Every structure is written in C-alpha cells, then in structure tokens.
C-alpha cells in the first residue's frame, strides 16, 4: 500500500529541472527541459487547479513534458475525490504509443495530491530570486497560474 505522495521540483539549472515523485512504495526521478514544452509548469498548475473543481465535466488531463530525447505524458484522471497520476515515458519525441512505458503511478485524494504539489511549488516560488529561476529555467515563473492554484486549493481545504 502506498503512502502520501511526495513531490519534488528542484531549482532549475541551465534550462533543466530535476523532479521526483515518491510514495513510500515506488518512486520516479528525472530531469525535465524548459523546451519544447515551454509552458509545462504553468499547464501543470492549471491541471491541478481544474482537478480541484469537482463540478468540472473534464476528468482526464495529459501534460506533455520532455527530457530530450525522452518525452513524458503526465496523465491525471479524477474519479470522485480520487485522482490517479500516471507518468508514461516515450523513448523519443516521436511519441509512438506502442513504445511508451508506465514509469510511475499513484492514486490518492485529489486534495492531498494537490497539497503535495503545492508544497514544492511554494518552495520554487520562495527560492525564485535566490535561484535566479527565470534565468535558469529560461522562462518566467508562472505567477498567475501559481496564484490561481493556491487560491483554489485554499478554498477546498
């Protein structure tokens, strides 16, 4: 049985960011690139915000991200108060479905999963000046999405 989800996004360096997921049973760590999916971090925050809205008709979201040459799909599927996170790895940017591999999965309460992401986003936000986030990630910190996510999360907890 898996425990609480721990999410880590380390400060970016030279356009790369180390990310990790662990739940006491399994874990997955990789690096992600700032390009070609330039808005992946902002889109992730938007997806998590949408997952918190139980009245939203959409219940499945896929975030595309990459490590070059590997590509990833972060698939989120909400079912009631639960969400399943699946991370699929593709060996190349061609994203051939038959070649994808499930490298991590986790199921938990939507609010708890979002809290796990919120903790690491908060640390990225607090360290953004010290770590020169925008210079090192090569794009701006997604302030609007970060604020929207936090506002929505604080409404439901």
Protein Blocks (a to p, Z undefined) as FASTA:
>chain_A
ZZdddddddddeehiacddddehjaccdddddfbfblmlmmmmmmmmmmmmmmkbmbfbd
cddddehjadcddddddehjbccddddddfbfnopaklpccfbdcdddfklmmmmmmmmm
mmmmmmmmmnommlmnopacdfklmmmmmmmmmmmZZ
